[in-house]
Amino acid sequence: MPRGVLAVVAVGLIATVAAALLATGKGDGEAAHLEFVQAKTFPDSKPTEVPGGGGTMQLTEGRIMATGSNYSGYSLFRVATQLNISKGAPIGDGAVLCATKVKEPKTEIARSGEGLRALYPRSSEAGIWGQEIPETVLLQFSSHGGELAVLEVGDIEQPHFSTIQGVKLVWPEYETGPGQLKYLLPKGKPAVDVKLPFYSVWKAKATVPRATISCTLETSKGKATTRTAASLPKISPPINEEAEEENAERREEVEEEKEEAEG
């Protein structure tokens, strides 16, 4: 099967596995449902002119949020934003390299349940239009006596990882930057505003979560870069496992009540 198809299948499998693990409950120690305990928005980047003129590009909807710290002092933090390119901009057959960078030596990109980088959307030669936007992600992270954690990430409002079809995505080699995504744009000028939301999840030990995000658009007319940065105010406090379990139980009760009402 083509790698693009495999990526889409993998996303579906992650959601299925996460749902199954959540259904087993916390008593089995298989997956803990973690909450974000601190969050901050990124400032929008300054609108940058697209090479050749006729449009701008800008990073908006940025946010950084972190979970509590586990017994080893590690916390998870998510960095999310969206690249906007105005409709009619001359971007046909261009490429956009978006990179999330963290400076701390004790910070590394988290791993999903199946061992891939916690970077979304997934690399896809078939295009990202049909790639499902997950409501939750399953990650390798120790807490509550288990080795897996579930995070809710259903805050992307649009139905696709792109507002135009034909956008392909490549993950550059890990060594060049684990938080990099390279978008390959279709031919022609877009008839609508292009919106490309993306995010990554990182694991930090005893350090304040911070990140810089940049996107560089390259076309036959030249290059242009837009960037932004933000950090959280402090190191995340220890995970309140008792409160997390109570929240998880309440979520299960709400889901059961919803199913009964719908049934």
Order of alpha helices (4+ residues) and beta strands (2+ residues): alpha-beta-beta-beta-beta-beta-beta-beta-beta-beta-beta-beta-beta-beta-beta-beta-alpha
